[in-house]
Amino acid sequence: MKLKLKNVFLAYFLVSIAGLLYALVQLAEQLRQKDLRISQLQADLRRPPPAPAQPPEPEALPTIYVVTPTYARLVQKAELVRLSQTLSLVPRLHWLLVEDAEGPTPLVSGLLAASGLLFTHLAVLTPKAQRLREGEPGWVRPRGVEQRNRALDWLRSRGGAVAGEKDPPPPGTRGVVYFADDDNTYSRELFEEMRWTRAVSVWPVGLVGGLRFEGPRVQDGRVVGFHTAWEPNRPFPVDMAGFAVSLPLLLAKPNARFDGTAARGHLESSLLSHLVDPKDLEPRAANCTRVLVWHTRTEKPKMKQEEQLQRQGRGSDPAVEV
Amino acid sequence: MKLKLKNVFLAYFLVSIAGLLYALVQLAEQLRQKDLRISQLQADLRRPPPAPAQPPEPEALPTIYVVTPTYARLVQKAELVRLSQTLSLVPRLHWLLVEDAEGPTPLVSGLLAASGLLFTHLAVLTPKAQRLREGEPGWVRPRGVEQRNRALDWLRSRGGAVAGEKDPPPPGTRGVVYFADDDNTYSRELFEEMRWTRAVSVWPVGLVGGLRFEGPRVQDGRVVGFHTAWEPNRPFPVDMAGFAVSLPLLLAKPNARFDGTAARGHLESSLLSHLVDPKDLEPRAANCTRVLVWHTRTEKPKMKQEEQLQRQGRGSDPAVEV
């Protein structure tokens, strides 16, 4: 009996010790796990927060090549300042400014240098034979033909840059080419409409051709005609400001250029007929229902008082650039 | 002896049970604490990260209040789009656009809403007696007088805003007021020239008054005369685009406003003579040797073809805003 009781307690003693140790080991392991988790979480908190979402990489956008012919006149600097400030609002834009002059002028060179834009400065004088005679109405001879073709030559690696970016776009560059005269008015929205042009995109132009606007007629997302008063049967009755051409397409058609001898109103067609079938034009600006460019024209300032004062030797200081 | 041994084991039995229970309770409490800590840390991680550092406080700059009278015409939207895009390049600018109309028009309201600018939309119709008659040359009656005065009223807490920011600048606001018509051309540099105006600052204006430019003559940093062909003896022979006034000065002189009955070319003087002595004008733009604003005028577009097509029921779609 004595032994019996002792053995019972001894057995219990050993069992309880074992149980106690087991429980302690288990709990210690749980504590270690949780300490590990805590230090992990603390490390996560110390890690810097993820950078805020960036605007889409400009490198991802096709470049917009804006071709602007310009010529010396009283309002030239005002027009170019106004236009350059509009272009400065557009990402991934390259301005091809082409002077109608034998070489670069100080006024335009200084303006480009101060513009902060990526630019290429070109210059080509319009041959005398093609120049507008004194008193001739503007429509007799189209202006800017030589200059736009010089820009096309530069894009096609034929050189000619006098300042700015002198290397043409490398092969395979994604881009679009737009011919923007220096007197029109451009909404910044227009440039995003043209950026992803596949071949040739089109949209309405305000205050042109004697109408509130001219532009393509669109049905089911396709161009089916044109709203215009002047020769609606021209192959492409669109204004210079009303279309953009993809750069790869222009480079694939080396003969596509402007023909200065084309009949009145056919200058745009002389380029576009090399590039696209009218039915394949890509309507933009909400199926051509939004006017985002206006064919504005700036009055020629009268200089009567200037001439009077100059005769008296009191003319405006010529050292001040206007 | 039998009993003794029994008691020893019994005592150990009770003590070990108590110890075991105590250990379990302790450990369970530690586990609870750590679970709590873990859920706290997880909550911290879910909290959004702090906003990234902002660009330097524009609040440090005086506000430029640009007052622009405008009236309905074919080129109105083009002009306002062009101007609003220029103003969007200027920090800390507040556009006060005042329509010459009984109330706000949808065209201007939509344009302001889309501009992204801080603006106040005002409207006041020019009384019939002061309106330009058909065929009258522009200089007979100054345009925009009522509209500029309405903007001055708003700045002086007399209300009248129809949309946008309706509360006038709080007392003590540092700012400058500039009267910018919707057809001129403004370099973005001009606004930084005027921002720190103490009383009234002045600079040249290009292509105005029949001259290449009009502007103050400056000697030793002071205005000693004016280059102008028209009535050089006017108190202030400056164009509306050629000066800016500090906001505190305008508020300190509640009677300073434009007098529509002033003689031709004296409209600017009718305001400025309340505010400053000509010799205290502050020359800007490199002592008035740089032209940063041009008095450009946009041609009225011809609508001959539009009228022809409308007679044939084929006019431009009136649903398209131009």
Contacts between the chains, C-beta under 8 A, distances in Angstrom:
chain1	res1	chain2	res2	distance
A	2	B	2	5.4
A	2	B	5	7.9
A	5	B	2	7.7
A	5	B	5	7.7
A	5	B	6	6.2
A	6	B	5	6.3
A	6	B	9	7.8
A	9	B	6	7.8
A	9	B	9	3.7
A	9	B	13	7.3
A	12	B	9	8.0
A	12	B	13	6.9
A	13	B	9	7.3
A	13	B	12	7.0
A	16	B	13	8.0
A	16	B	16	5.6
A	16	B	17	7.9
A	16	B	20	7.3
A	17	B	16	7.9
A	19	B	20	7.6
A	20	B	16	7.2
A	20	B	19	7.7
A	20	B	20	5.1
A	20	B	23	7.3
A	23	B	20	7.3
A	23	B	23	7.4
A	23	B	24	6.5
A	24	B	23	6.5
A	24	B	27	7.7
A	27	B	24	7.7
A	27	B	27	4.0
A	27	B	31	7.3
A	30	B	31	6.1
A	31	B	27	7.3
A	31	B	30	6.1
A	31	B	31	7.0
A	31	B	34	7.0
A	34	B	31	7.0
A	34	B	34	4.0
A	34	B	35	7.2
A	34	B	38	6.6
A	35	B	34	7.2
A	37	B	38	5.6
A	38	B	34	6.6
A	38	B	37	5.7
A	38	B	38	6.1
A	38	B	41	6.6
A	41	B	38	6.6
A	41	B	41	3.7
A	41	B	42	6.5
A	41	B	44	7.9
A	41	B	45	6.6
A	42	B	41	6.5
A	44	B	41	7.9
A	44	B	45	5.6
A	45	B	41	6.6
A	45	B	44	5.6
A	45	B	45	6.2
A	49	B	49	3.0
A	49	B	50	7.2
A	50	B	49	7.2
A	51	B	52	8.0
A	52	B	52	5.6
A	74	B	207	6.1
A	74	B	212	7.4
A	75	B	207	6.7
A	75	B	294	7.1
A	75	B	296	6.0
A	77	B	206	7.9
A	77	B	294	7.5
A	78	B	185	4.1
A	78	B	206	6.6
A	78	B	207	7.0
A	78	B	294	3.7
A	78	B	296	5.2
A	79	B	185	7.5
A	79	B	296	7.9
A	81	B	185	6.3
A	81	B	187	5.3
A	81	B	294	7.9
A	82	B	82	6.4
A	82	B	86	7.2
A	82	B	185	4.9
A	82	B	296	8.0
A	85	B	85	7.1
A	85	B	86	5.4
A	85	B	89	6.1
A	85	B	187	7.7
A	85	B	188	5.9
A	86	B	82	7.2
A	86	B	85	5.4
A	86	B	86	7.9
A	88	B	89	7.0
A	89	B	85	6.1
A	89	B	88	7.0
A	89	B	89	7.4
A	185	B	78	4.1
A	185	B	79	7.5
A	185	B	81	6.3
A	185	B	82	4.9
A	187	B	81	5.3
A	187	B	85	7.7
A	188	B	85	5.9
A	204	B	320	7.0
A	206	B	77	7.9
A	206	B	78	6.6
A	206	B	322	4.5
A	207	B	74	6.2
A	207	B	75	6.7
A	207	B	78	7.0
A	207	B	301	4.4
A	207	B	322	6.7
A	209	B	305	6.2
A	210	B	302	5.5
A	210	B	303	6.2
A	210	B	304	4.9
A	210	B	305	3.2
A	210	B	306	6.1
A	211	B	303	7.3
A	211	B	305	5.4
A	211	B	306	4.8
A	211	B	309	7.1
A	211	B	316	5.2
A	212	B	74	7.5
A	212	B	303	7.3
A	212	B	306	5.8
A	212	B	315	7.7
A	212	B	316	4.0
A	212	B	320	7.6
A	212	B	322	4.9
A	213	B	316	5.5
A	213	B	320	6.3
A	213	B	322	5.4
A	227	B	316	6.6
A	227	B	317	7.6
A	229	B	305	3.4
A	229	B	306	7.6
A	229	B	308	6.7
A	229	B	309	5.8
A	230	B	305	7.1
A	289	B	317	7.9
A	289	B	319	7.8
A	289	B	320	5.9
A	290	B	320	7.5
A	290	B	321	7.9
A	291	B	320	6.3
A	291	B	321	6.8
A	291	B	322	5.0
A	294	B	75	7.1
A	294	B	77	7.5
A	294	B	78	3.7
A	294	B	81	7.9
A	294	B	322	7.4
A	295	B	301	7.8
A	296	B	75	6.0
A	296	B	78	5.2
A	296	B	79	7.9
A	296	B	82	8.0
A	296	B	298	5.3
A	296	B	299	7.6
A	297	B	298	6.9
A	297	B	299	4.4
A	297	B	301	7.8
A	298	B	296	5.3
A	298	B	297	6.9
A	298	B	298	6.0
A	298	B	299	7.0
A	299	B	296	7.6
A	299	B	297	4.4
A	299	B	298	7.1
A	299	B	299	5.5
A	301	B	207	4.3
A	301	B	210	8.0
A	301	B	295	7.8
A	301	B	297	7.8
A	302	B	210	5.5
A	303	B	210	6.3
A	303	B	211	7.3
A	303	B	212	7.3
A	304	B	210	4.9
A	305	B	209	6.2
A	305	B	210	3.1
A	305	B	211	5.4
A	305	B	229	3.5
A	305	B	230	7.1
A	306	B	210	6.1
A	306	B	211	4.8
A	306	B	212	5.8
A	306	B	229	7.6
A	308	B	229	6.6
A	309	B	211	7.1
A	309	B	229	5.8
A	315	B	212	7.8
A	316	B	211	5.2
A	316	B	212	4.0
A	316	B	213	5.5
A	316	B	227	6.6
A	317	B	227	7.6
A	317	B	289	7.9
A	319	B	289	7.8
A	320	B	204	7.0
A	320	B	212	7.6
A	320	B	213	6.3
A	320	B	289	5.9
A	320	B	290	7.5
A	320	B	291	6.3
A	321	B	290	7.9
A	321	B	291	6.8
A	322	B	206	4.5
A	322	B	207	6.7
A	322	B	212	4.9
A	322	B	213	5.4
A	322	B	291	5.0
A	322	B	294	7.4
